[in-house]
Amino acid sequence: MKITKFSRLTFGLVLFCFSSFGQIIVPGSEDVLAKMRLNRSMDGDKEVTYANISGNPFMFRDFKPGKLILKSGEEFNLEFRYDVYADQMHMKDKNAVYGLIHPEKVAKIIIDSVKFVYEEFANKGNEITKSNGGFFILRVDGKCSLLVRKNIRIQDPELPKPYQPAKPARFINTADTYYLKTHDKNAIKISGRNVLLSVLSDRKNEISRFIRENRLKLKDEEDLFRLISYYNKL
């Protein structure tokens, strides 16, 4: 029950056909599919459906115009939606829907002014495996980036009870989680004050004082925004 049926984007081995001179804006999805040597393939895809699950797994219910920015520097205007539950970015080309299978080649995706980045992250200490990667909203950019992770779970269906009909499985939005990323290190989940101060250890005293004086809460996005913006100015 993870993803709706869609074709996957298949990248070439390398993006050698891209120009290395500046940024090139390509207005249409047909151009990006051809230029990136992409093929539509259903090999290995599992046909799974959200039809029997109530609610919405997407951050945006409908596709929205956006911009794909590759690490090569090139940019493409496409239509996107973000599947929060499956943690997959969908791109639309006419009536076909594609999913990125090499998101690490993407520098940034902008949808309706929201900036998404794909980062590897660590949940325990700073250990990481290749499977620990995902899309984040880039809330603050700088020497330390504040990343927001959207979360959705599936509530199990409920059997019928006296005077109460059965309830289908449904998507439930859960609390956002927040991560910090510095330089080329893995993104680290802010699980508490000690973790935050260890990431910002070069300014530990200033950060501790700023939190105390402004009574900041580390589970509040706007407070974290203030804190990381302050750190980036030090």
VOKEGU-909209 format. One line per field, with one value per residue: chain; x, y, z of N, C-alpha, C, O in turn; residue in three letters. Coordinates in pm, whole numbers. Atoms other than C-alpha are relative to their C-alpha. Layout:
N
mol	A / ...
n_c1	X / ...
n_c2	Y / ...
n_c3	Z / ...
ca_c1	X / ...
ca_c2	Y / ...
ca_c3	Z / ...
c_c1	X / ...
c_c2	Y / ...
c_c3	Z / ...
o_c1	X / ...
o_c2	Y / ...
o_c3	Z / ...
type	ala / ...
# end
This chain:
234
mol	A / A / A / A / A / A / A / A / A / A / A / A / A / A / A / A / A / A / A / A / A / A / A / A / A / A / A / A / A / A / A / A / A / A / A / A / A / A / A / A / A / A / A / A / A / A / A / A / A / A / A / A / A / A / A / A / A / A / A / A / A / A / A / A / A / A / A / A / A / A / A / A / A / A / A / A / A / A / A / A / A / A / A / A / A / A / A / A / A / A / A / A / A / A / A / A / A / A / A / A / A / A / A / A / A / A / A / A / A / A / A / A / A / A / A / A / A / A / A / A / A / A / A / A / A / A / A / A / A / A / A / A / A / A / A / A / A / A / A / A / A / A / A / A / A / A / A / A / A / A / A / A / A / A / A / A / A / A / A / A / A / A / A / A / A / A / A / A / A / A / A / A / A / A / A / A / A / A / A / A / A / A / A / A / A / A / A / A / A / A / A / A / A / A / A / A / A / A / A / A / A / A / A / A / A / A / A / A / A / A / A / A / A / A / A / A / A / A / A / A / A / A / A / A / A / A / A / A / A / A / A / A / A / A
n_c1	84 / -91 / 2 / 90 / -69 / -55 / -125 / -116 / -102 / -124 / -109 / -117 / -107 / -51 / 68 / -108 / 50 / 30 / -101 / -66 / -16 / 112 / 128 / 82 / 140 / 74 / 136 / 99 / -35 / -50 / -143 / -76 / 1 / -93 / -135 / -59 / -2 / 89 / 91 / 111 / -14 / 79 / -71 / -19 / 100 / 114 / 124 / 64 / 97 / 47 / 144 / 75 / -47 / 58 / -96 / -87 / -141 / -82 / -10 / 87 / 97 / -13 / -130 / -21 / -120 / -119 / -129 / -99 / -136 / -96 / -130 / -79 / 31 / 110 / 131 / 110 / 133 / 84 / 107 / -42 / 70 / -83 / 67 / -65 / -4 / -101 / -120 / -38 / 36 / 60 / -4 / 103 / -25 / 129 / 82 / -86 / -58 / -130 / -61 / -147 / -70 / -134 / 19 / -128 / -52 / 76 / -45 / 113 / 128 / 81 / 141 / 85 / -91 / -59 / -124 / -29 / -133 / -15 / -119 / -20 / 16 / -34 / 93 / -75 / -135 / -25 / -13 / 93 / -11 / 54 / 145 / 49 / 5 / 138 / 29 / 23 / 23 / -113 / 58 / -109 / -120 / -118 / -103 / 82 / 133 / 111 / 79 / 127 / 43 / 143 / 26 / 136 / 9 / 130 / 79 / 61 / 147 / 71 / 113 / 128 / 42 / 142 / 39 / -111 / -48 / -145 / -74 / -114 / -131 / -6 / -126 / -1 / -116 / -65 / -82 / -123 / -126 / -94 / -137 / -104 / -108 / -112 / -103 / 27 / 33 / 136 / 101 / 19 / 130 / -3 / 75 / -9 / -92 / -140 / -32 / -11 / -122 / -116 / -12 / -40 / -96 / -96 / 62 / 85 / 36 / 90 / 128 / 66 / 50 / 109 / 116 / 47 / 50 / 120 / 92 / 32 / 38 / -67 / 98 / 77 / -72 / -37 / -110 / -120 / -35 / -70 / -126 / -97 / -30 / -95 / -129 / -64 / -53 / -111
n_c2	-120 / -113 / -100 / 20 / 53 / -101 / 36 / -57 / -64 / 76 / -84 / 63 / 23 / -131 / -108 / -58 / -85 / -134 / -103 / -40 / -145 / -76 / 65 / 2 / 20 / 75 / -27 / 105 / 131 / 84 / -27 / 61 / 144 / 34 / -45 / 82 / 139 / 73 / 97 / 43 / 144 / 54 / 117 / 6 / -79 / 72 / -75 / -14 / -107 / -72 / -13 / 46 / -75 / -134 / -105 / -46 / 20 / -100 / -133 / -77 / 96 / 1 / -39 / -144 / -38 / -12 / -4 / 101 / -52 / 109 / -36 / -49 / -141 / -21 / -15 / 44 / -32 / 120 / 6 / 90 / 16 / 75 / 105 / -1 / 134 / 80 / -83 / 0 / -116 / 37 / -99 / 30 / -31 / 25 / 87 / 97 / -45 / 62 / -13 / -7 / 112 / -48 / -135 / -57 / -82 / -125 / -98 / -65 / -5 / -109 / 15 / -99 / -75 / 89 / 58 / 136 / 55 / 141 / 11 / 116 / -42 / 97 / 1 / 37 / -55 / -51 / 115 / -11 / 94 / -59 / 4 / -110 / -125 / -40 / -138 / -94 / -140 / -83 / -116 / -98 / 40 / -71 / 92 / 105 / 1 / 56 / 83 / 45 / 130 / 23 / 138 / 54 / 144 / 59 / 55 / 126 / -1 / 46 / 88 / -57 / 20 / -31 / -138 / -73 / 73 / 17 / -117 / 41 / -55 / -141 / -70 / -90 / -88 / -3 / -119 / -18 / 16 / -102 / 46 / -99 / 48 / -94 / 32 / 122 / 107 / 52 / -72 / 59 / -31 / -74 / 81 / -63 / -113 / 44 / 26 / -130 / -68 / 72 / -40 / -141 / -6 / -110 / -118 / 60 / -96 / -100 / 64 / 27 / -127 / -47 / 84 / -34 / -137 / -14 / 106 / 73 / 141 / 69 / 72 / -103 / -31 / -141 / -21 / 57 / -92 / -113 / 46 / 34 / -126 / -69 / 70 / -24 / -137 / -14
n_c3	0 / -11 / 104 / 111 / 117 / 89 / 64 / -67 / 81 / 1 / 44 / 60 / -97 / -38 / 70 / 77 / 108 / -49 / 19 / -124 / 2 / -53 / -15 / 120 / -35 / 101 / -44 / 3 / -52 / 108 / 14 / -109 / 17 / 107 / -30 / -105 / 49 / -90 / 60 / -84 / -25 / -110 / -51 / -145 / -71 / -56 / 17 / -130 / 13 / -118 / 18 / -118 / -117 / 0 / -29 / 108 / -32 / 68 / -59 / 88 / 53 / 145 / 52 / 6 / 76 / -83 / 68 / -35 / 15 / -12 / -54 / 113 / 17 / 93 / -59 / 85 / -48 / 6 / -99 / -107 / -127 / -95 / -74 / -131 / -59 / 69 / 11 / 141 / 78 / 128 / 107 / 98 / 141 / 63 / -86 / -66 / -126 / -22 / -132 / 4 / -63 / -35 / -54 / -42 / 109 / -3 / -99 / -65 / 71 / -55 / 32 / -66 / -88 / -101 / 51 / -45 / 27 / -35 / -83 / -85 / -139 / -105 / -113 / -120 / 11 / 134 / 88 / 111 / 111 / 122 / -2 / -81 / 73 / 17 / 36 / -109 / 33 / -40 / -72 / -11 / 73 / -49 / -50 / -61 / 60 / -76 / 89 / -57 / 53 / -14 / -40 / 8 / -25 / 33 / -111 / 41 / 8 / -119 / 27 / -43 / -138 / -14 / 30 / 62 / 118 / 12 / 46 / 82 / -36 / 39 / -20 / -115 / -9 / -131 / -21 / 77 / -72 / 44 / 14 / 28 / 89 / 11 / 100 / 76 / -95 / 6 / -75 / -133 / -60 / -126 / -96 / -131 / -14 / 8 / 140 / 67 / -42 / 54 / 141 / 2 / -111 / 15 / -60 / -104 / -105 / 57 / 30 / -128 / -52 / 86 / -31 / -134 / -6 / 83 / -40 / 122 / -9 / 109 / 81 / 69 / 125 / 8 / -94 / 63 / 109 / -63 / -57 / 105 / 69 / -88 / 7 / 130 / 4 / -94
ca_c1	0 / 290 / 260 / 9 / 91 / 327 / 618 / 966 / 1227 / 1539 / 1857 / 2156 / 2479 / 2608 / 2464 / 2739 / 2512 / 2461 / 2643 / 2896 / 2864 / 2619 / 2251 / 2021 / 1646 / 1448 / 1078 / 912 / 897 / 956 / 1297 / 1404 / 1298 / 1497 / 1795 / 1843 / 1816 / 1519 / 1308 / 967 / 986 / 753 / 1014 / 1005 / 719 / 447 / 95 / -31 / -324 / -439 / -800 / -905 / -736 / -920 / -742 / -460 / -95 / 22 / 150 / -22 / -341 / -292 / 16 / 163 / 405 / 758 / 1125 / 1375 / 1734 / 2004 / 2343 / 2485 / 2325 / 2054 / 1693 / 1367 / 1010 / 775 / 464 / 520 / 352 / 513 / 389 / 466 / 379 / 598 / 855 / 857 / 855 / 624 / 668 / 397 / 449 / 115 / -85 / 215 / 342 / 707 / 890 / 1253 / 1473 / 1795 / 1695 / 2059 / 2124 / 1882 / 2003 / 1662 / 1295 / 1077 / 700 / 472 / 762 / 842 / 1201 / 1270 / 1611 / 1711 / 1956 / 2104 / 2031 / 2131 / 1886 / 2141 / 2456 / 2609 / 2592 / 2425 / 2352 / 2255 / 1895 / 1867 / 1788 / 1477 / 1313 / 1309 / 1171 / 1460 / 1350 / 1685 / 1984 / 2336 / 2637 / 2377 / 2056 / 1726 / 1538 / 1174 / 1060 / 687 / 535 / 224 / 122 / -162 / -424 / -542 / -902 / -1158 / -1407 / -1777 / -1918 / -2274 / -2431 / -2102 / -2004 / -1657 / -1396 / -1140 / -769 / -682 / -384 / -297 / -69 / 182 / 417 / 693 / 1047 / 1343 / 1700 / 2022 / 2281 / 2622 / 2870 / 2897 / 2791 / 2478 / 2157 / 2101 / 1758 / 1701 / 1597 / 1686 / 1891 / 2213 / 2199 / 2138 / 2427 / 2660 / 2586 / 2636 / 2926 / 3146 / 2897 / 2764 / 2772 / 2607 / 2338 / 2262 / 2226 / 2004 / 1773 / 1751 / 1701 / 1435 / 1268 / 1285 / 1122 / 1313 / 994 / 858 / 947 / 944 / 1168 / 1411 / 1398 / 1500 / 1773 / 1939 / 1908 / 2087 / 2359 / 2423 / 2491 / 2751
ca_c2	0 / 233 / 397 / 451 / 286 / 502 / 475 / 538 / 774 / 588 / 797 / 715 / 609 / 966 / 1302 / 1360 / 1535 / 1837 / 2160 / 2265 / 2632 / 2812 / 2735 / 2636 / 2674 / 2410 / 2498 / 2163 / 1813 / 1655 / 1822 / 1696 / 1341 / 1341 / 1535 / 1315 / 999 / 881 / 578 / 484 / 145 / -60 / -329 / -428 / -189 / -321 / -220 / -95 / 132 / 397 / 344 / 166 / 414 / 732 / 1063 / 1211 / 1095 / 1398 / 1730 / 1888 / 1714 / 1809 / 1850 / 2199 / 2382 / 2367 / 2367 / 2081 / 2195 / 1936 / 1931 / 1994 / 2340 / 2287 / 2370 / 2227 / 2348 / 2057 / 1966 / 1798 / 1652 / 1507 / 1175 / 1215 / 860 / 695 / 978 / 1003 / 1298 / 1255 / 1438 / 1462 / 1447 / 1482 / 1186 / 987 / 1012 / 943 / 881 / 974 / 670 / 872 / 1168 / 1211 / 1370 / 1651 / 1967 / 2115 / 2095 / 2402 / 2356 / 2650 / 2840 / 2539 / 2418 / 2044 / 1880 / 1516 / 1438 / 1137 / 1139 / 965 / 866 / 722 / 921 / 999 / 650 / 618 / 370 / 437 / 348 / 640 / 914 / 1122 / 1446 / 1742 / 2093 / 2337 / 2586 / 2760 / 2748 / 2842 / 2700 / 2510 / 2410 / 2352 / 2067 / 1973 / 1614 / 1564 / 1247 / 1042 / 700 / 462 / 397 / 36 / -29 / -90 / -375 / -294 / -259 / -241 / 78 / 164 / 69 / -51 / 215 / 189 / 239 / 607 / 835 / 1025 / 1327 / 1307 / 1567 / 1707 / 1619 / 1854 / 1795 / 1995 / 1964 / 2130 / 2134 / 1791 / 1594 / 1383 / 1549 / 1488 / 1466 / 1718 / 1470 / 1698 / 1991 / 1790 / 1678 / 2032 / 2171 / 1897 / 1993 / 2363 / 2299 / 2573 / 2829 / 2628 / 2910 / 3165 / 2917 / 2812 / 3174 / 3258 / 2964 / 3062 / 3435 / 3389 / 3088 / 2891 / 2551 / 2299 / 2135 / 2462 / 2526 / 2904 / 2895 / 2666 / 2902 / 3191 / 2987 / 2854 / 3193 / 3344 / 3077 / 3136 / 3503 / 3438
ca_c3	0 / -57 / -397 / -671 / -1001 / -1205 / -1442 / -1307 / -1445 / -1549 / -1565 / -1789 / -1621 / -1625 / -1724 / -1975 / -2226 / -2000 / -2073 / -1811 / -1896 / -1671 / -1626 / -1911 / -1863 / -2052 / -2052 / -2117 / -1975 / -2317 / -2329 / -1988 / -2066 / -2389 / -2258 / -1953 / -2166 / -1964 / -2042 / -1914 / -1749 / -1535 / -1466 / -1101 / -1020 / -796 / -879 / -548 / -493 / -248 / -360 / -40 / 192 / 288 / 318 / 116 / 107 / -90 / 35 / -265 / -372 / -737 / -953 / -936 / -1164 / -1032 / -1117 / -1114 / -1054 / -1116 / -950 / -1297 / -1280 / -1539 / -1467 / -1601 / -1565 / -1487 / -1289 / -952 / -649 / -336 / -198 / 172 / 273 / 7 / 25 / -353 / -588 / -887 / -1216 / -1480 / -1856 / -2032 / -1894 / -1771 / -1413 / -1333 / -1008 / -949 / -890 / -868 / -647 / -539 / -881 / -795 / -623 / -552 / -650 / -603 / -590 / -520 / -352 / -126 / -169 / -147 / -120 / -109 / 171 / 342 / 712 / 1033 / 1304 / 1549 / 1605 / 1269 / 1120 / 783 / 509 / 149 / 227 / 470 / 226 / 180 / 75 / 311 / 298 / 306 / 573 / 629 / 397 / 502 / 682 / 883 / 705 / 883 / 716 / 775 / 730 / 663 / 808 / 736 / 866 / 782 / 1047 / 1030 / 923 / 1197 / 1196 / 1228 / 1578 / 1709 / 1570 / 1398 / 1042 / 948 / 890 / 609 / 654 / 641 / 613 / 930 / 934 / 1218 / 1360 / 1143 / 1242 / 1213 / 1103 / 1088 / 813 / 822 / 534 / 370 / 678 / 713 / 824 / 1197 / 1361 / 1639 / 1906 / 2195 / 2321 / 2354 / 1991 / 1871 / 2075 / 1951 / 1589 / 1668 / 1906 / 1758 / 1899 / 2192 / 2449 / 2220 / 2113 / 2471 / 2575 / 2276 / 2354 / 2721 / 2670 / 2402 / 2567 / 2245 / 2206 / 1998 / 1872 / 1736 / 1370 / 1397 / 1705 / 1521 / 1224 / 1451 / 1615 / 1297 / 1126 / 1427 / 1417 / 1048 / 1119 / 1389
c_c1	87 / -18 / -106 / 80 / 53 / 129 / 114 / 93 / 127 / 111 / 102 / 107 / 59 / -74 / 100 / -48 / -31 / 115 / 58 / 14 / -128 / -127 / -78 / -142 / -69 / -146 / -92 / 47 / 52 / 150 / 80 / 4 / 98 / 143 / 68 / 5 / -86 / -88 / -112 / 10 / -86 / 69 / 16 / -101 / -112 / -124 / -74 / -91 / -31 / -153 / -79 / 43 / -58 / 107 / 92 / 146 / 92 / 5 / -86 / -95 / 13 / 143 / 8 / 123 / 119 / 126 / 91 / 138 / 97 / 131 / 96 / -22 / -116 / -134 / -107 / -132 / -92 / -119 / 35 / -111 / 90 / -87 / 73 / 14 / 109 / 134 / 54 / -49 / -51 / 10 / -98 / 43 / -124 / -83 / 82 / 60 / 128 / 43 / 150 / 61 / 144 / -11 / 130 / 63 / -66 / 53 / -118 / -123 / -85 / -143 / -78 / 76 / 61 / 121 / 23 / 143 / -1 / 132 / 7 / -5 / 33 / -101 / 70 / 144 / 18 / 20 / -108 / 21 / -67 / -152 / -60 / 12 / -145 / -13 / -32 / -41 / 117 / -54 / 101 / 119 / 117 / 105 / -61 / -140 / -101 / -91 / -125 / -43 / -149 / -24 / -148 / 5 / -138 / -64 / -71 / -152 / -62 / -119 / -130 / -32 / -151 / -27 / 114 / 54 / 153 / 64 / 121 / 131 / 6 / 139 / -14 / 128 / 56 / 96 / 121 / 120 / 103 / 143 / 92 / 105 / 106 / 101 / -39 / -32 / -144 / -94 / -27 / -135 / 18 / -87 / 4 / 105 / 146 / 43 / 19 / 131 / 125 / 22 / 53 / 107 / 99 / -53 / -91 / -46 / -100 / -139 / -78 / -61 / -120 / -128 / -61 / -65 / -130 / -104 / -46 / -33 / 53 / -93 / -90 / 78 / 45 / 114 / 130 / 47 / 79 / 139 / 105 / 34 / 101 / 138 / 73 / 58 / 121 / 135
c_c2	124 / 104 / -32 / -47 / 116 / -51 / 70 / 67 / -83 / 86 / -84 / -16 / 131 / 104 / 75 / 94 / 141 / 96 / 39 / 151 / 67 / -83 / 10 / -30 / -72 / 3 / -120 / -134 / -92 / 16 / -70 / -152 / -44 / 32 / -86 / -147 / -90 / -96 / -31 / -151 / -40 / -121 / 10 / 81 / -90 / 87 / 1 / 121 / 64 / 2 / -36 / 69 / 140 / 102 / 25 / -20 / 108 / 132 / 98 / -100 / -14 / 33 / 152 / 30 / 17 / -1 / -108 / 57 / -115 / 50 / 45 / 148 / 26 / 0 / -40 / 35 / -119 / 16 / -109 / -20 / -87 / -97 / -14 / -141 / -86 / 72 / -5 / 127 / -47 / 116 / -43 / 44 / -40 / -89 / -105 / 61 / -79 / 20 / 0 / -122 / 37 / 143 / 66 / 86 / 138 / 92 / 58 / -14 / 106 / -18 / 106 / 75 / -85 / -69 / -138 / -37 / -146 / -16 / -138 / 45 / -114 / 13 / -31 / 49 / 61 / -114 / 6 / -115 / 64 / 4 / 116 / 132 / 39 / 146 / 82 / 135 / 80 / 128 / 111 / -55 / 82 / -98 / -113 / 10 / -62 / -72 / -50 / -128 / -16 / -149 / -35 / -149 / -48 / -57 / -127 / 12 / -56 / -86 / 64 / -36 / 24 / 149 / 81 / -80 / -15 / 128 / -46 / 51 / 145 / 57 / 99 / 83 / -4 / 118 / 3 / -29 / 91 / -52 / 118 / -62 / 108 / -53 / -126 / -118 / -46 / 91 / -76 / 43 / 71 / -76 / 58 / 110 / -42 / -27 / 131 / 70 / -70 / 35 / 142 / 27 / 115 / 130 / -41 / 102 / 103 / -60 / -29 / 127 / 50 / -80 / 42 / 138 / 18 / -108 / -81 / -146 / -73 / -88 / 96 / 45 / 145 / 33 / -56 / 88 / 119 / -41 / -26 / 124 / 81 / -64 / 31 / 140 / 19 / -11
c_c3	0 / -108 / -104 / -120 / -84 / -61 / 69 / -101 / 9 / -57 / -76 / 107 / 49 / -81 / -87 / -109 / 46 / -27 / 134 / 10 / 45 / 12 / -130 / 43 / -115 / 38 / 11 / 51 / -109 / -15 / 109 / -15 / -107 / 40 / 105 / -39 / 89 / -78 / 97 / 17 / 118 / 61 / 151 / 78 / 53 / -15 / 134 / -8 / 135 / 1 / 125 / 129 / -8 / 38 / -118 / 38 / -53 / 76 / -80 / -66 / -151 / -40 / -9 / -83 / 94 / -84 / 57 / -28 / 26 / 58 / -109 / -24 / -93 / 73 / -101 / 66 / -24 / 94 / 102 / 102 / 87 / 76 / 134 / 55 / -64 / -9 / -143 / -68 / -135 / -98 / -108 / -138 / -77 / 94 / 73 / 125 / 25 / 145 / -13 / 67 / 32 / 55 / 43 / -109 / -3 / 109 / 77 / -89 / 69 / -49 / 78 / 110 / 113 / -61 / 62 / -37 / 39 / 74 / 66 / 145 / 94 / 112 / 132 / -16 / -137 / -98 / -108 / -97 / -121 / 1 / 79 / -74 / -19 / -37 / 126 / -58 / 54 / 62 / 15 / -75 / 51 / 46 / 82 / -61 / 96 / -97 / 73 / -70 / 26 / 27 / -9 / 31 / -43 / 125 / -49 / -10 / 128 / -41 / 47 / 145 / 7 / -19 / -63 / -119 / 3 / -52 / -82 / 58 / -46 / 29 / 115 / -4 / 141 / 5 / -93 / 88 / -65 / 5 / -25 / -90 / -9 / -100 / -77 / 91 / -20 / 78 / 131 / 57 / 132 / 100 / 141 / 1 / -17 / -143 / -75 / 34 / -51 / -146 / -11 / 105 / -11 / 59 / 115 / 103 / -52 / -26 / 127 / 58 / -80 / 27 / 133 / 2 / -78 / 26 / -121 / 29 / -122 / -82 / -77 / -124 / -7 / 97 / -57 / -115 / 54 / 45 / -107 / -82 / 81 / -9 / -130 / -13 / 91 / -72
o_c1	51 / -23 / -137 / 201 / -23 / 192 / 97 / 103 / 168 / 109 / 109 / 91 / 87 / -129 / 115 / 32 / -65 / 231 / -14 / 78 / -221 / -124 / -74 / -167 / -72 / -181 / -189 / 167 / 133 / 222 / 185 / 106 / 166 / 234 / 189 / 39 / -42 / -127 / -91 / 22 / -90 / 11 / 68 / -104 / -152 / -123 / -139 / -65 / -24 / -213 / -184 / 5 / -40 / 208 / 70 / 190 / 212 / -92 / -150 / -50 / 3 / 220 / -90 / 218 / 105 / 120 / 106 / 167 / 100 / 161 / 198 / 56 / -165 / -149 / -93 / -150 / -109 / -133 / 79 / -203 / 169 / -179 / 181 / 119 / 184 / 234 / 171 / -159 / 19 / -9 / -110 / 89 / -146 / -115 / 26 / 98 / 130 / 6 / 206 / 29 / 215 / 44 / 136 / 157 / -26 / 71 / -110 / -112 / -102 / -169 / -79 / 24 / 144 / 112 / 24 / 192 / -79 / 237 / -96 / 39 / 28 / -132 / 25 / 218 / -66 / 79 / -218 / 132 / -138 / -212 / -178 / 98 / -232 / 85 / -101 / -5 / 153 / -95 / 67 / 157 / 100 / 104 / -5 / -203 / -72 / -145 / -119 / -49 / -192 / 49 / -234 / 98 / -228 / -5 / -137 / -213 / 0 / -193 / -128 / 5 / -209 / 34 / 107 / 99 / 222 / 3 / 193 / 132 / -58 / 212 / -113 / 238 / -18 / 117 / 182 / 115 / 93 / 182 / 50 / 143 / 76 / 138 / -151 / -20 / -222 / -54 / -39 / -168 / 100 / -207 / -61 / 175 / 224 / 156 / 115 / 198 / 228 / 136 / 132 / 109 / 154 / 24 / -198 / -164 / -198 / -241 / -199 / -174 / -217 / -237 / -183 / -173 / -214 / -208 / -166 / 23 / 31 / -50 / -185 / 192 / 156 / 200 / 236 / 167 / 181 / 237 / 218 / 148 / 192 / 238 / 194 / 140 / 188 / 240
o_c2	224 / 223 / -149 / -25 / 205 / -142 / 180 / 23 / -121 / 118 / -206 / 31 / 146 / 75 / 197 / 171 / 226 / 57 / 46 / 203 / 85 / -206 / 113 / -135 / -21 / -48 / -114 / -161 / -181 / -80 / -127 / -214 / -146 / -48 / -106 / -232 / -196 / -67 / -36 / -224 / 29 / -186 / 108 / 73 / -185 / 205 / -96 / 214 / 0 / 66 / 23 / 28 / 209 / 68 / -26 / 34 / 107 / 171 / 187 / -196 / -125 / 86 / 219 / -49 / 70 / 2 / -121 / 96 / -170 / 169 / 108 / 212 / 139 / -61 / -18 / 13 / -164 / 119 / -218 / 60 / -167 / -57 / -72 / -177 / -152 / 13 / -34 / 177 / -119 / 232 / -162 / 157 / -158 / -46 / -188 / 178 / -202 / 117 / -77 / -153 / -41 / 236 / 188 / 161 / 225 / 50 / 79 / -15 / 103 / -19 / 106 / 96 / -34 / -128 / -152 / -3 / -188 / 18 / -198 / 156 / -232 / 124 / 12 / 0 / 138 / -96 / 54 / -166 / 164 / 87 / 146 / 215 / -49 / 221 / 35 / 169 / 67 / 219 / 228 / -171 / 199 / -215 / -222 / 116 / -161 / -10 / -89 / -134 / -18 / -234 / 42 / -219 / 32 / -142 / -125 / 91 / -134 / -52 / 150 / -143 / 76 / 233 / 204 / -194 / 52 / 204 / -136 / 138 / 182 / 10 / 171 / 29 / 10 / 186 / -100 / -11 / 124 / -125 / 222 / -178 / 223 / -171 / -138 / -233 / 20 / 157 / -198 / 162 / 31 / -49 / 7 / 131 / 28 / 6 / 146 / 123 / -7 / 43 / 173 / 134 / 158 / 222 / 17 / 105 / 134 / 5 / -7 / 126 / 100 / -23 / 55 / 155 / 101 / -114 / -104 / -207 / -30 / -151 / 55 / 90 / 173 / 115 / 6 / 104 / 158 / 32 / 20 / 138 / 142 / 6 / 51 / 166 / 122 / -2
o_c3	62 / -78 / -130 / -127 / -120 / -9 / 122 / -216 / 118 / -176 / -58 / 219 / 168 / -187 / -77 / -162 / -37 / -23 / 234 / 102 / -33 / 5 / -198 / 103 / -227 / 145 / 87 / 56 / -80 / -42 / 82 / 15 / -93 / 16 / 101 / 44 / 135 / -191 / 218 / -80 / 219 / 148 / 203 / 201 / -14 / 19 / 174 / -84 / 240 / 88 / 151 / 238 / -108 / 99 / -228 / 140 / -27 / 141 / -24 / -127 / -204 / 40 / -44 / -85 / 204 / -207 / 178 / -141 / 136 / 53 / -81 / -94 / -99 / 179 / -221 / 186 / -137 / 160 / 65 / 115 / 37 / 146 / 141 / 108 / 7 / -51 / -167 / -40 / -206 / -61 / -139 / -157 / -104 / 204 / 144 / 127 / 14 / 210 / -90 / 182 / 96 / -4 / 56 / -81 / -81 / 223 / 198 / -212 / 191 / -170 / 201 / 219 / 188 / -169 / 185 / -144 / 125 / 21 / 97 / 178 / 57 / 155 / 238 / -101 / -183 / -205 / -84 / -111 / -108 / -67 / 66 / -44 / -23 / -36 / 217 / -171 / 171 / -9 / 0 / -57 / 85 / 7 / 92 / -55 / 162 / -189 / 189 / -193 / 142 / -23 / 34 / -11 / -69 / 194 / -152 / 62 / 200 / -133 / 135 / 193 / -88 / 47 / -68 / -102 / 80 / -127 / -39 / 145 / -145 / 117 / 125 / -6 / 238 / -95 / -121 / 210 / -183 / 96 / -77 / -73 / -43 / -98 / -125 / 50 / -88 / 174 / 131 / 57 / 215 / 110 / 232 / -98 / -80 / -182 / -151 / -54 / -73 / -191 / -100 / 166 / 90 / 86 / 135 / 137 / 16 / -2 / 132 / 107 / -23 / 31 / 146 / 57 / -42 / -40 / -140 / 120 / -235 / -178 / -143 / -112 / -51 / 65 / -42 / -136 / -3 / 26 / -95 / -128 / 25 / -21 / -129 / -101 / 84 / -8
type	met / lys / ile / thr / lys / phe / ser / arg / leu / thr / phe / gly / leu / val / leu / phe / cys / phe / ser / ser / phe / gly / gln / ile / ile / val / pro / gly / ser / glu / asp / val / leu / ala / lys / met / arg / leu / asn / arg / ser / met / asp / gly / asp / lys / glu / val / thr / tyr / ala / asn / ile / ser / gly / asn / pro / phe / met / phe / arg / asp / phe / lys / pro / gly / lys / leu / ile / leu / lys / ser / gly / glu / glu / phe / asn / leu / glu / phe / arg / tyr / asp / val / tyr / ala / asp / gln / met / his / met / lys / asp / lys / asn / ala / val / tyr / gly / leu / ile / his / pro / glu / lys / val / ala / lys / ile / ile / ile / asp / ser / val / lys / phe / val / tyr / glu / glu / phe / ala / asn / lys / gly / asn / glu / ile / thr / lys / ser / asn / gly / gly / phe / phe / ile / leu / arg / val / asp / gly / lys / cys / ser / leu / leu / val / arg / lys / asn / ile / arg / ile / gln / asp / pro / glu / leu / pro / lys / pro / tyr / gln / pro / ala / lys / pro / ala / arg / phe / ile / asn / thr / ala / asp / thr / tyr / tyr / leu / lys / thr / his / asp / lys / asn / ala / ile / lys / ile / ser / gly / arg / asn / val / leu / leu / ser / val / leu / ser / asp / arg / lys / asn / glu / ile / ser / arg / phe / ile / arg / glu / asn / arg / leu / lys / leu / lys / asp / glu / glu / asp / leu / phe / arg / leu / ile / ser / tyr / tyr / asn / lys / leu
# end
